[in-house]
Amino acid sequence: MVTRTPPHPPAHGAVTCLRPVPGATLRLFLFHHAGGSHLLYRGWEQLFPADWEVCVLDAPGRGRLSGVPLIDNVEDLVTYFAREHLPWTDRPFAFFGHSMGSLVAYELTRRLTAEGRTPPVWLGVSACGAAPRSAPGTTAPRARHLLTDEELRDWLRSVGGTPAAVLDDEDAWSHFGPTFRNDFALVDTWRPRANAAPLRVPVSAFGGADDPVVGWERLAAWEGRTERFLGVDMLDGGHFYLVRHRTRLAGRITAAVAAARLPAPEPRP
């Protein structure tokens, strides 16, 4: 992993540049899932155009930020990332998030817009619905952060993406379990603002065709959160479909960013 030199922040912050590119035409920021870290995107810097700079963000409490207290609500995490992200906004940039990372990237986009700061040129959301897991008037599933340890581990096994060594070893779980529970508290308590104006930023949604957590309907609901929805793109696989499709997904992200940077088509008469 390569880190940047000043004037950008050192590697001990939340942002790490995986591939510094002097004069980069775009900076792509990648946001990780609940219980995860930037390691989800290991090697992704090689999959994008040579003139793109690829950066990853780590939420507090993991990796080199293990000494920073965990944050269990979206608003505070967005505040943290907005501060950490600021020195890296000297050129056009785009956001892509997976699962929890999607809603954090979405709320950060909203925050930047509300504060009059430069927003991303494109937002990609993956394996995350535009609304909580149950609609008003339906019975909500039990919040994951309130499950017992065994129930939570069983749920994580059912969706994949977590090594068995973490779920089956008591010492490993005692270390990683609190991070999962913290992050699921953040996701489970998130409620999008009902009166939030649609983003002016183009949005693309991605998902796994066999994802038991987020289906096509919830991905398609992102259309109501933006003035320019670029559609839903599904790939084979479950909630962590991107692990085996990273090259194909990177190509689709590249194409979506290119489409987002073109002028919006004129409405039909």
C-alpha positions as CSV (number, residue, x, y, z in Angstrom):
1,M,0.0,0.0,0.0
2,V,1.3,3.4,-1.0
3,T,0.6,6.5,1.1
4,R,0.7,10.1,0.0
5,T,3.2,12.7,1.0
6,P,2.2,16.3,2.2
7,P,0.3,18.5,1.5
8,H,-2.2,15.6,1.8
9,P,-2.8,14.0,5.2
10,P,-0.6,11.2,6.4
11,A,-1.7,7.6,6.4
12,H,-2.8,7.5,10.0
13,G,-6.0,9.4,9.1
14,A,-9.2,7.8,7.8
15,V,-8.2,8.2,4.1
16,T,-5.5,6.1,2.4
17,C,-4.5,6.6,-1.2
18,L,-3.9,3.2,-2.7
19,R,-2.3,4.5,-5.8
20,P,-1.0,8.1,-5.9
21,V,-1.4,9.6,-9.4
22,P,0.1,13.1,-9.9
23,G,-2.4,15.2,-11.9
24,A,-5.2,12.6,-11.6
25,T,-8.4,13.4,-13.4
26,L,-10.6,11.8,-10.8
27,R,-10.3,10.6,-7.2
28,L,-12.5,7.6,-6.4
29,F,-13.3,7.0,-2.7
30,L,-14.4,3.5,-1.6
31,F,-16.5,3.0,1.6
32,H,-16.5,-0.3,3.4
33,H,-19.3,-2.5,4.8
34,A,-20.5,-3.1,8.4
35,G,-17.8,-4.9,10.5
36,G,-15.3,-4.4,7.7
37,S,-12.5,-2.2,6.7
38,H,-10.7,-0.9,3.6
39,L,-9.3,-4.5,3.1
40,L,-12.5,-5.2,1.2
41,Y,-11.0,-3.2,-1.6
42,R,-7.5,-4.7,-1.5
43,G,-6.0,-4.6,-5.1
44,W,-8.9,-2.5,-6.5
45,E,-6.5,0.3,-7.4
46,Q,-5.2,-1.8,-10.4
47,L,-8.7,-2.1,-11.9
48,F,-9.4,1.5,-12.8
49,P,-8.1,3.9,-15.4
50,A,-4.5,4.9,-15.0
51,D,-5.4,8.6,-14.5
52,W,-7.7,7.8,-11.6
53,E,-6.5,8.0,-8.0
54,V,-8.2,5.4,-5.8
55,C,-8.6,6.0,-2.1
56,V,-10.2,4.0,0.7
57,L,-11.8,5.2,4.0
58,D,-11.7,3.4,7.3
59,A,-14.3,4.1,10.0
60,P,-12.8,4.5,13.5
61,G,-12.1,1.4,15.5
62,R,-10.4,-0.7,12.9
63,G,-6.9,-1.1,11.3
64,R,-4.6,1.8,12.1
65,L,-7.6,3.5,13.7
66,S,-8.1,0.8,16.2
67,G,-7.4,3.2,19.0
68,V,-10.1,5.6,17.9
69,P,-13.5,5.0,19.5
70,L,-16.2,3.3,17.4
71,I,-19.0,5.5,16.1
72,D,-22.5,3.9,16.2
73,N,-24.6,6.5,14.3
74,V,-24.6,7.8,10.8
75,E,-24.7,11.5,11.6
76,D,-21.5,11.4,13.7
77,L,-19.7,9.1,11.3
78,V,-20.5,11.5,8.4
79,T,-19.2,14.4,10.5
80,Y,-16.0,12.5,11.0
81,F,-15.6,11.6,7.3
82,A,-16.5,15.1,6.2
83,R,-13.6,16.4,8.2
84,E,-11.1,13.7,7.1
85,H,-12.2,13.9,3.5
86,L,-11.8,17.7,3.1
87,P,-8.1,17.9,2.3
88,W,-8.7,15.4,-0.6
89,T,-11.2,17.5,-2.5
90,D,-8.8,19.4,-4.7
91,R,-10.0,17.6,-7.9
92,P,-13.2,15.9,-9.1
93,F,-14.1,12.9,-7.0
94,A,-16.6,10.1,-6.9
95,F,-18.0,7.9,-4.1
96,F,-18.7,4.1,-4.1
97,G,-19.9,2.3,-1.0
98,H,-20.9,-1.3,-0.3
99,S,-23.7,-2.1,2.2
100,M,-23.2,0.2,5.2
101,G,-20.7,2.1,3.1
102,S,-23.5,3.0,0.7
103,L,-25.7,4.8,3.2
104,V,-22.6,6.6,4.7
105,A,-21.5,7.7,1.2
106,Y,-25.1,8.9,0.5
107,E,-25.4,10.9,3.7
108,L,-22.0,12.4,3.2
109,T,-23.0,13.5,-0.3
110,R,-26.1,15.1,1.3
111,R,-24.0,16.8,3.9
112,L,-21.5,18.2,1.4
113,T,-24.4,19.6,-0.7
114,A,-26.2,21.1,2.3
115,E,-23.0,22.8,3.4
116,G,-22.3,24.3,0.0
117,R,-19.2,22.2,-0.5
118,T,-18.3,20.4,-3.7
119,P,-20.2,17.1,-4.0
120,P,-19.0,14.0,-5.8
121,V,-19.6,13.8,-9.6
122,W,-21.1,10.4,-9.1
123,L,-22.4,8.1,-6.2
124,G,-22.4,4.4,-6.5
125,V,-24.4,2.4,-3.9
126,S,-24.0,-1.4,-3.6
127,A,-26.1,-4.0,-1.7
128,C,-28.0,-1.3,0.2
129,G,-31.6,-0.2,-0.1
130,A,-32.7,3.4,-0.3
131,A,-35.0,2.8,2.7
132,P,-34.8,0.7,5.9
133,R,-35.4,-3.1,5.6
134,S,-39.1,-2.8,6.2
135,A,-41.6,-0.3,4.9
136,P,-44.0,1.6,7.2
137,G,-46.9,-0.6,8.2
138,T,-44.9,-3.9,8.0
139,T,-43.3,-5.9,10.7
140,A,-39.6,-5.1,10.9
141,P,-37.1,-7.9,11.3
142,R,-35.3,-8.0,14.7
143,A,-32.5,-5.4,14.7
144,R,-29.2,-7.2,14.2
145,H,-27.3,-5.2,16.9
146,L,-29.8,-6.6,19.4
147,L,-29.3,-10.2,18.5
148,T,-27.4,-12.6,20.8
149,D,-23.9,-13.4,19.9
150,E,-24.9,-16.7,18.5
151,E,-27.8,-15.3,16.6
152,L,-25.6,-12.6,15.1
153,R,-22.9,-15.1,14.1
154,D,-25.5,-17.3,12.5
155,W,-26.9,-14.3,10.6
156,L,-23.4,-13.4,9.4
157,R,-22.8,-17.0,8.2
158,S,-26.1,-16.9,6.2
159,V,-25.0,-13.8,4.2
160,G,-21.4,-14.7,3.8
161,G,-18.4,-12.4,3.6
162,T,-17.1,-13.0,7.1
163,P,-14.2,-15.6,7.5
164,A,-15.2,-18.7,9.5
165,A,-12.1,-18.0,11.6
166,V,-13.8,-14.9,12.9
167,L,-17.2,-16.5,13.6
168,D,-16.0,-19.8,15.0
169,D,-13.2,-18.8,17.2
170,E,-14.2,-17.3,20.6
171,D,-11.1,-15.1,21.0
172,A,-11.5,-13.8,17.4
173,W,-15.2,-13.0,18.0
174,S,-14.5,-11.3,21.3
175,H,-12.2,-8.9,19.3
176,F,-14.3,-8.4,16.1
177,G,-17.8,-8.9,17.5
178,P,-18.2,-5.5,19.1
179,T,-17.3,-3.8,15.8
180,F,-20.0,-5.8,14.0
181,R,-22.6,-4.9,16.7
182,N,-21.6,-1.3,16.6
183,D,-21.9,-1.0,12.8
184,F,-25.2,-2.8,12.7
185,A,-26.5,-0.4,15.3
186,L,-25.6,2.4,12.9
187,V,-27.3,0.7,10.0
188,D,-30.4,-0.5,11.9
189,T,-31.1,2.9,13.4
190,W,-30.6,4.9,10.2
191,R,-33.7,6.6,8.9
192,P,-33.6,8.6,5.7
193,R,-35.2,12.0,5.9
194,A,-38.6,11.8,4.4
195,N,-38.5,15.3,3.1
196,A,-34.9,15.2,1.8
197,A,-34.6,16.8,-1.6
198,P,-33.4,14.4,-4.3
199,L,-29.6,14.6,-4.9
200,R,-28.5,16.5,-8.0
201,V,-25.6,14.0,-8.1
202,P,-26.1,11.0,-10.5
203,V,-26.6,7.7,-8.7
204,S,-26.0,4.1,-9.8
205,A,-27.1,1.1,-7.8
206,F,-25.4,-2.3,-7.8
207,G,-26.3,-5.6,-6.2
208,G,-26.1,-9.4,-6.2
209,A,-29.0,-11.3,-7.9
210,D,-29.2,-13.7,-5.0
211,D,-28.6,-11.3,-2.2
212,P,-30.9,-12.4,0.7
213,V,-30.6,-8.9,2.4
214,V,-31.2,-6.4,-0.4
215,G,-33.2,-7.3,-3.5
216,W,-33.8,-5.4,-6.8
217,E,-36.8,-3.5,-5.5
218,R,-34.9,-1.8,-2.7
219,L,-32.0,-1.0,-5.0
220,A,-34.4,0.5,-7.6
221,A,-35.8,2.7,-4.8
222,W,-32.7,4.9,-5.1
223,E,-34.4,6.4,-8.2
224,G,-36.5,8.5,-5.7
225,R,-33.3,9.8,-4.0
226,T,-31.7,11.5,-7.1
227,E,-32.7,13.7,-10.0
228,R,-30.5,11.5,-12.3
229,F,-30.7,7.8,-11.6
230,L,-28.4,5.7,-13.9
231,G,-30.2,2.4,-13.1
232,V,-29.7,-0.8,-11.3
233,D,-26.9,-3.2,-12.3
234,M,-27.1,-6.8,-11.0
235,L,-24.4,-9.4,-11.0
236,D,-24.5,-13.1,-10.0
237,G,-24.0,-13.7,-6.3
238,G,-25.2,-12.8,-2.8
239,H,-24.6,-9.9,-0.5
240,F,-20.8,-10.0,-1.2
241,Y,-21.1,-10.6,-5.0
242,L,-18.4,-7.9,-5.5
243,V,-15.7,-10.2,-4.2
244,R,-15.7,-12.5,-7.2
245,H,-16.8,-9.8,-9.7
246,R,-14.5,-7.0,-8.8
247,T,-13.0,-6.7,-12.3
248,R,-16.4,-6.6,-14.0
249,L,-17.8,-4.2,-11.3
250,A,-14.8,-1.9,-11.7
251,G,-15.5,-1.7,-15.4
252,R,-19.2,-0.9,-14.7
253,I,-18.2,1.8,-12.2
254,T,-15.8,3.3,-14.7
255,A,-18.6,3.4,-17.4
256,A,-21.1,4.8,-14.9
257,V,-18.7,7.6,-13.9
258,A,-18.1,8.5,-17.5
259,A,-21.9,8.6,-18.1
260,A,-22.4,10.8,-15.0
261,R,-19.9,13.3,-16.3
262,L,-21.7,13.8,-19.6
263,P,-24.4,16.4,-19.8
264,A,-27.8,15.1,-18.6
265,P,-30.0,14.2,-21.5
266,E,-32.8,16.7,-22.4
267,P,-36.3,15.5,-21.3
268,R,-38.5,14.2,-24.0
269,P,-41.3,16.6,-25.1
